[in-house]
Amino acid sequence: MNSLQFIKKQGIEILDFAHDFAKLRITVFREFPYLYDGSLAYELEYIQTYAKSENAMVFAVYDGKEMVGATTCVPLSEETENVKQPFQKAGYDVDKVFYFGESLLLRSHRGLGLGHRFFDEREAFAKSFGTYSLTTFCAVNRPDDHPLKPANYHANDAFWKKRNYQKQDGLTCFMSWQDLTETEESDKILTFWTKEI
């Protein structure tokens, strides 16, 4: 842990490590359950959602010159329509909800408590505005018998419950990407988890 460097950036400054972030997303999301066949071009476009928002934050972890972990958050009102709409349809005030994007860690740096650090940083950031009452994130749904599910795979549900997040089975969204086994993109269903703050 002594060799790790923690960097927090907001808004346009997030682009300072866009390439490192893109590389990390492509690497981590190739693993189950996302199985994402990513491209640098898409990733550099994806990060613009955060860079365009003064109220967005990326918290990154470097080990030497390598980004080994990162996590993101942004007000739900400034997220893409496919993420906002489920909350609008369910009657939530999106101006009161803070959205947590990805939490990414290379295998080499898991089990060090960084997952908790990521939630601590994002929750503290959301609370700092004094206007948000709910935090949320979403996770992809995959069947238990998925052919690419590793035998030693453990879902993060228990960890998220320990952080007092509740799975909202009726609150879902669609995101589209190309799986490693696909020849083109397809819609995936993701379920939201929420926590009052």
Rosetta silent file (secondary structure, phi, psi, omega in degrees, C-alpha in Angstrom):
SEQUENCE: MNSLQFIKKQGIEILDFAHDFAKLRITVFREFPYLYDGSLAYELEYIQTYAKSENAMVFAVYDGKEMVGATTCVPLSEETENVKQPFQKAGYDVDKVFYFGESLLLRSHRGLGLGHRFFDEREAFAKSFGTYSLTTFCAVNRPDDHPLKPANYHANDAFWKKRNYQKQDGLTCFMSWQDLTETEESDKILTFWTKEI
SCORE:     score description
SCORE:     0.000 S_00000001
   1 L     0.000  -27.504 -177.341    0.000    0.000    0.000 S_00000001
   2 L   -64.339  -22.516 -177.566    2.931    2.360    0.636 S_00000001
   3 L   -87.914   -3.674 -175.039    3.715    2.484   -3.071 S_00000001
   4 E   -85.983  144.008  177.181    0.229    3.621   -4.051 S_00000001
   5 E  -120.701  132.099 -177.866   -0.632    7.156   -5.067 S_00000001
   6 E  -108.191  129.738 -176.626   -4.198    8.457   -4.883 S_00000001
   7 E  -130.334  130.477  178.839   -5.366   11.157   -7.293 S_00000001
   8 E  -117.922  129.721  179.069   -8.753   12.878   -7.378 S_00000001
   9 E  -133.581  149.433  179.269   -9.878   14.952  -10.347 S_00000001
  10 E  -125.181  151.476  173.061  -13.070   16.810  -11.213 S_00000001
  11 H    54.848 -136.729 -173.919  -14.601   18.048  -14.435 S_00000001
  12 H   -60.537  -25.824  179.637  -12.315   18.807  -17.355 S_00000001
  13 H   -63.423  -20.558 -179.985   -9.237   17.765  -15.332 S_00000001
  14 H   -58.981  -30.086 -179.262  -10.470   14.172  -15.633 S_00000001
  15 H   -66.375  -14.919  178.839   -9.159   14.157  -19.203 S_00000001
  16 H   -58.047  -32.198  177.894   -5.601   14.364  -17.807 S_00000001
  17 H  -121.782   36.875 -178.383   -5.668   10.604  -17.334 S_00000001
  18 H   -59.918  -44.078 -177.579   -8.186    9.644  -20.020 S_00000001
  19 H   -68.442  -39.464  177.423   -5.897    7.129  -21.724 S_00000001
  20 H   -63.553  -41.384 -179.971   -4.920    5.441  -18.457 S_00000001
  21 H   -66.131  -43.092  179.165   -8.581    5.206  -17.476 S_00000001
  22 H   -60.312  -45.458  179.959   -9.574    3.833  -20.876 S_00000001
  23 H   -61.877  -41.670  179.922   -6.889    1.141  -20.697 S_00000001
  24 H   -64.758  -44.388  179.254   -7.994    0.144  -17.192 S_00000001
  25 H   -60.418  -45.272 -179.203  -11.669   -0.102  -18.183 S_00000001
  26 H   -61.533  -40.827 -178.113  -10.868   -2.284  -21.186 S_00000001
  27 H   -68.302  -52.068 -174.092   -8.707   -4.593  -19.051 S_00000001
  28 H   -70.919  -40.310 -176.467  -11.029   -5.014  -16.058 S_00000001
  29 L   -77.141   -3.419  170.785  -14.288   -5.192  -17.978 S_00000001
  30 L   -71.104  -22.524 -178.451  -13.013   -8.067  -20.136 S_00000001
  31 L   -75.683  157.936  171.748  -13.533  -10.206  -17.030 S_00000001
  32 L   -64.368  137.847   16.108  -16.824  -11.833  -16.079 S_00000001
  33 L   -97.600    0.398 -174.548  -19.528  -10.629  -15.632 S_00000001
  34 L   -83.149  -38.105  174.286  -19.035   -7.793  -18.156 S_00000001
  35 L    53.284   38.600 -170.029  -17.068   -9.709  -20.823 S_00000001
  36 E   -84.211  123.533  176.086  -16.574   -6.391  -22.605 S_00000001
  37 L   -94.356   82.370 -169.073  -14.680   -6.322  -25.891 S_00000001
  38 L   -84.607  164.984  177.012  -13.695   -2.682  -25.570 S_00000001
  39 L  -132.717  147.549 -179.690  -12.052   -0.166  -27.867 S_00000001
  40 H   -62.037  -40.066 -178.266   -9.913    2.855  -27.075 S_00000001
  41 H   -60.273  -44.653  178.998  -11.997    5.097  -29.335 S_00000001
  42 H   -64.552  -43.396 -176.115  -15.203    4.286  -27.449 S_00000001
  43 H   -63.200  -38.750  179.767  -13.553    4.708  -24.068 S_00000001
  44 H   -68.917  -26.973  173.764  -12.190    8.145  -24.895 S_00000001
  45 H   -77.031  -40.400 -178.177  -15.711    9.184  -25.897 S_00000001
  46 H   -57.772  -42.294 -174.386  -17.239    7.567  -22.808 S_00000001
  47 L   -68.631  -14.449  179.864  -15.147    9.598  -20.361 S_00000001
  48 H   -61.448  -31.379  178.413  -16.524   12.832  -21.837 S_00000001
  49 H   -55.958  -40.073  179.747  -19.712   12.404  -19.768 S_00000001
  50 H   -78.558  -41.666 -177.326  -17.620   12.926  -16.648 S_00000001
  51 H   -64.541  -28.145 -178.377  -15.287   15.537  -18.088 S_00000001
  52 L   -78.085  -13.190 -176.942  -18.217   17.729  -19.133 S_00000001
  53 L  -105.670  122.332  176.221  -19.572   17.905  -15.587 S_00000001
  54 L   -65.639  -20.132 -176.971  -17.959   20.183  -13.017 S_00000001
  55 L   -99.297   10.899  176.687  -19.659   18.032  -10.381 S_00000001
  56 L   -93.210  153.325 -179.736  -18.190   14.727  -11.582 S_00000001
  57 E  -140.289  138.821  169.411  -15.261   13.074   -9.869 S_00000001
  58 E  -120.294  126.826  178.281  -12.787   10.347  -10.738 S_00000001
  59 E  -111.029  117.404 -173.363  -10.708    8.895   -7.931 S_00000001
  60 E  -118.032  152.278  177.685   -7.710    6.971   -9.275 S_00000001
  61 E  -120.980  126.472  177.048   -5.022    4.773   -7.778 S_00000001
  62 E  -114.069  142.487  169.710   -1.549    4.551   -9.293 S_00000001
  63 E  -118.143  101.604 -169.824    1.212    2.106   -8.500 S_00000001
  64 L    69.352 -127.008 -179.746    4.230    3.819   -9.938 S_00000001
  65 L   -94.956    0.609 -176.122    3.241    5.051  -13.395 S_00000001
  66 E  -100.950  129.540  171.416    0.426    2.532  -13.848 S_00000001
  67 E   -75.025  117.986 -177.101   -3.211    3.248  -13.032 S_00000001
  68 E  -107.829   -9.519  179.572   -4.267    0.134  -11.124 S_00000001
  69 E  -162.330  153.806  176.690   -7.676    1.300   -9.945 S_00000001
  70 E  -164.322  153.514  176.163  -10.271    4.004  -10.477 S_00000001
  71 E  -144.885  153.027 -173.008  -13.832    4.865   -9.595 S_00000001
  72 E  -130.086  157.712  172.859  -16.262    7.473  -10.913 S_00000001
  73 E  -159.365  152.785 -177.076  -19.323    9.440   -9.846 S_00000001
  74 E  -160.324  148.834  174.106  -21.543   12.176  -11.253 S_00000001
  75 E   -55.613  137.522 -178.882  -24.943   13.681  -10.421 S_00000001
  76 H   -57.862  -33.239 -178.880  -27.631   11.467  -11.946 S_00000001
  77 H   -63.261  -17.789 -178.997  -29.125   14.540  -13.620 S_00000001
  78 H  -107.234    9.133  176.372  -25.936   14.819  -15.698 S_00000001
  79 L   -84.578  175.648  178.946  -25.813   11.153  -16.720 S_00000001
  80 L   -70.708  159.484 -174.063  -26.986    9.746  -20.050 S_00000001
  81 H   -59.756  -37.749 -177.296  -30.706    9.359  -20.712 S_00000001
  82 H   -65.971  -22.972  177.569  -30.716    5.559  -20.426 S_00000001
  83 H   -87.304  -36.870 -179.512  -29.416    5.861  -16.854 S_00000001
  84 H   -72.871  -41.793 -169.105  -31.716    8.721  -15.820 S_00000001
  85 H   -56.653  -40.768  179.452  -34.976    7.482  -17.318 S_00000001
  86 H   -58.743  -35.490  179.195  -35.600    4.498  -15.011 S_00000001
  87 H   -73.098  -39.535  177.974  -35.485    6.848  -12.009 S_00000001
  88 H   -62.681  -44.812 -179.050  -37.708    9.415  -13.690 S_00000001
  89 H   -65.960  -30.072 -179.280  -40.279    6.746  -14.580 S_00000001
  90 L   -85.071   -1.508  175.765  -40.197    5.405  -11.014 S_00000001
  91 L    90.859   11.027  177.412  -40.952    8.857   -9.583 S_00000001
  92 L   -76.619  151.333  169.986  -37.547    9.725   -8.151 S_00000001
  93 L   -86.746  104.239 -174.516  -36.287   13.296   -8.119 S_00000001
  94 H   -63.957  -20.474  178.140  -33.127   12.849  -10.191 S_00000001
  95 H   -72.809   -8.415  179.339  -31.742   16.091   -8.769 S_00000001
  96 H  -106.046    3.940 -174.189  -31.495   14.323   -5.404 S_00000001
  97 E  -115.345  133.040  176.797  -29.629   11.255   -6.702 S_00000001
  98 E  -109.593  128.068 -174.604  -25.875   10.862   -7.144 S_00000001
  99 E   -98.250  129.721  175.643  -24.765    8.166   -9.577 S_00000001
 100 E   -99.588  122.296  177.994  -21.720    5.994   -8.994 S_00000001
 101 E   -80.130 -132.753 -174.667  -20.156    4.661  -12.171 S_00000001
 102 E   -80.799  156.427  165.933  -17.536    1.958  -12.259 S_00000001
 103 E  -124.392  115.292 -172.228  -15.148    0.687   -9.604 S_00000001
 104 E  -119.431  131.278  175.190  -12.139   -0.827  -11.318 S_00000001
 105 E  -143.401  132.600  172.840   -9.215   -2.696   -9.812 S_00000001
 106 L   -65.319  150.545 -179.654   -6.575   -4.843  -11.428 S_00000001
 107 H   -52.906  -37.250 -176.263   -6.413   -8.359   -9.987 S_00000001
 108 H   -64.199  -16.834 -175.188   -2.975   -7.604   -8.557 S_00000001
 109 H  -121.114   19.654  175.768   -4.425   -4.919   -6.271 S_00000001
 110 L   -88.287  156.074 -179.570   -7.605   -6.552   -5.010 S_00000001
 111 L    82.501   12.524 -179.075   -8.051   -7.528   -1.387 S_00000001
 112 L  -105.530    4.049 -178.812   -6.278   -4.409   -0.110 S_00000001
 113 L    89.031    6.266 -176.861   -9.384   -2.535    1.006 S_00000001
 114 H   -71.453  -27.653  176.445   -9.463   -0.285   -2.046 S_00000001
 115 H   -61.231  -42.366  175.920  -13.052   -1.233   -2.856 S_00000001
 116 H   -66.495  -39.625  179.258  -14.152    0.255    0.466 S_00000001
 117 H   -60.565  -40.328  179.401  -11.958    3.295   -0.159 S_00000001
 118 H   -60.544  -45.335  178.943  -13.719    3.845   -3.476 S_00000001
 119 H   -66.722  -40.749  178.580  -17.144    3.877   -1.811 S_00000001
 120 H   -57.592  -46.382 -177.396  -15.869    6.093    1.021 S_00000001
 121 H   -65.428  -44.255 -177.712  -14.530    8.644   -1.449 S_00000001
 122 H   -70.333  -40.947  179.421  -17.647    8.724   -3.613 S_00000001
 123 H   -65.278  -40.438  178.237  -20.084    8.869   -0.706 S_00000001
 124 H   -64.679  -39.248  179.139  -18.125   11.687    0.919 S_00000001
 125 H   -64.530  -45.330  178.961  -18.059   13.560   -2.378 S_00000001
 126 H   -61.952  -42.362 -179.572  -21.829   13.173   -2.842 S_00000001
 127 H   -66.681  -28.428 -175.158  -22.493   14.306    0.734 S_00000001
 128 H   -62.306  -22.559  179.542  -20.246   17.371    0.297 S_00000001
 129 L   -77.394  -27.717  179.355  -22.867   19.054   -1.898 S_00000001
 130 L    73.758   12.287 -176.256  -25.509   18.883    0.831 S_00000001
 131 L  -124.112   -4.465 -176.033  -28.303   18.418   -1.726 S_00000001
 132 L  -105.809  139.993 -178.802  -28.342   14.672   -2.461 S_00000001
 133 L  -115.388   -6.627 -176.291  -30.336   12.111   -0.502 S_00000001
 134 E  -144.343  138.087  170.475  -29.611    8.950   -2.486 S_00000001
 135 E  -114.541  151.843 -176.700  -26.596    7.287   -4.086 S_00000001
 136 E  -151.450  156.235  170.862  -26.905    4.577   -6.699 S_00000001
 137 E  -149.309  169.403  177.680  -24.992    2.337   -9.066 S_00000001
 138 E  -131.742  156.019 -178.284  -25.955   -0.471  -11.413 S_00000001
 139 E  -136.453  143.861 -176.412  -24.578   -3.920  -12.173 S_00000001
 140 E   -69.580  143.802  175.999  -25.064   -6.200  -15.161 S_00000001
 141 L   -92.365  125.617  174.509  -27.377   -9.203  -14.877 S_00000001
 142 L  -131.279  142.108  178.982  -25.865  -12.531  -15.942 S_00000001
 143 L   -67.208  149.627 -179.960  -27.401  -15.993  -15.493 S_00000001
 144 L   -60.858  -28.118 -177.817  -25.838  -18.274  -12.902 S_00000001
 145 L   -98.932   23.958  179.274  -25.198  -20.865  -15.578 S_00000001
 146 L   -58.223  132.290 -175.429  -23.444  -18.489  -17.983 S_00000001
 147 L   -62.785  -21.414 -179.404  -20.850  -20.539  -19.920 S_00000001
 148 L  -100.948    8.830  177.909  -18.076  -18.005  -19.272 S_00000001
 149 L   -74.028  121.327  179.671  -18.672  -17.719  -15.534 S_00000001
 150 L   -64.592  148.878 -179.024  -15.451  -18.805  -13.753 S_00000001
 151 L   -62.141  -30.554 -177.449  -15.772  -21.644  -11.257 S_00000001
 152 L   -99.320   17.185 -176.934  -14.293  -19.455   -8.505 S_00000001
 153 L   -71.096  135.128  175.215  -16.388  -16.375   -9.302 S_00000001
 154 L  -124.875  119.677  178.181  -17.896  -14.512   -6.347 S_00000001
 155 L   -65.567  159.979 -178.282  -20.455  -11.778   -7.008 S_00000001
 156 L   -87.753    4.742 -174.389  -20.085   -8.468   -5.186 S_00000001
 157 H   -53.989  -45.244 -177.922  -23.602   -8.579   -3.713 S_00000001
 158 H   -63.084  -39.671  178.128  -22.431   -9.380   -0.176 S_00000001
 159 H   -63.847  -45.145 -179.234  -19.901   -6.532   -0.287 S_00000001
 160 H   -65.531  -38.556  177.478  -22.512   -4.065   -1.512 S_00000001
 161 H   -64.754  -36.668  177.251  -24.977   -5.172    1.170 S_00000001
 162 H   -62.858  -29.207  177.032  -22.270   -4.655    3.782 S_00000001
 163 L   -84.937    7.957  177.740  -22.040   -1.079    2.504 S_00000001
 164 L    69.939   28.593  172.256  -25.829   -0.834    3.158 S_00000001
 165 L   -91.438  144.908 -179.545  -26.851   -0.787   -0.491 S_00000001
 166 E  -117.477  132.917  178.226  -30.141   -2.418   -1.435 S_00000001
 167 E   -74.615  129.856 -178.793  -30.821   -4.107   -4.748 S_00000001
 168 E  -107.348   88.396 -172.443  -33.830   -2.606   -6.508 S_00000001
 169 E   -58.398  -28.255 -179.216  -35.069   -5.458   -8.693 S_00000001
 170 E   -88.104    2.270 -176.182  -37.696   -3.287  -10.370 S_00000001
 171 E  -116.470  102.570 -175.142  -35.220   -0.548  -11.293 S_00000001
 172 E  -135.432  163.126  174.286  -33.196   -1.468  -14.357 S_00000001
 173 E  -140.668  169.099  176.342  -31.611    0.070  -17.425 S_00000001
 174 E  -111.116  137.885  169.750  -30.165   -1.073  -20.718 S_00000001
 175 E  -132.944  148.436 -175.358  -26.594   -0.566  -21.863 S_00000001
 176 E  -116.479  129.231  171.302  -25.147   -1.831  -25.098 S_00000001
 177 E  -155.128  169.863 -179.788  -21.704   -3.306  -25.689 S_00000001
 178 L   -97.117  118.041  174.757  -20.051   -6.159  -27.541 S_00000001
 179 E   -68.582  161.705  177.442  -19.291   -9.251  -25.484 S_00000001
 180 L   -59.293  -26.928 -177.363  -16.098  -11.180  -26.157 S_00000001
 181 L   -96.754    3.415 -176.480  -18.238  -13.892  -27.782 S_00000001
 182 L  -105.574  158.639  176.849  -20.292  -11.509  -29.936 S_00000001
 183 L  -101.276   -8.953  176.351  -19.714  -10.056  -33.389 S_00000001
 184 L  -154.854  169.290 -178.797  -21.686   -6.883  -32.654 S_00000001
 185 L   -67.059  151.614  172.730  -23.133   -4.938  -29.744 S_00000001
 186 E  -144.304  155.527  179.844  -26.249   -6.103  -27.935 S_00000001
 187 E   -71.978  138.422  175.010  -28.343   -4.639  -25.112 S_00000001
 188 E  -118.666  145.475  176.943  -27.572   -5.817  -21.597 S_00000001
 189 E   -95.261  131.540  177.381  -29.889   -5.377  -18.588 S_00000001
 190 E  -122.469  140.617 -179.531  -28.384   -3.800  -15.471 S_00000001
 191 E  -106.444  138.846 -179.401  -30.059   -3.549  -12.066 S_00000001
 192 E   -86.289  148.100  170.047  -29.659   -0.561   -9.755 S_00000001
 193 E  -119.028  143.452 -177.112  -28.638   -0.621   -6.114 S_00000001
 194 E  -133.874  159.219  177.052  -29.413    2.360   -3.867 S_00000001
 195 E  -149.812  132.605  175.070  -28.488    3.796   -0.483 S_00000001
 196 E   -78.771  141.239  179.291  -29.903    6.762    1.396 S_00000001
 197 L  -124.049    0.000    0.000  -27.332    9.287    2.585 S_00000001
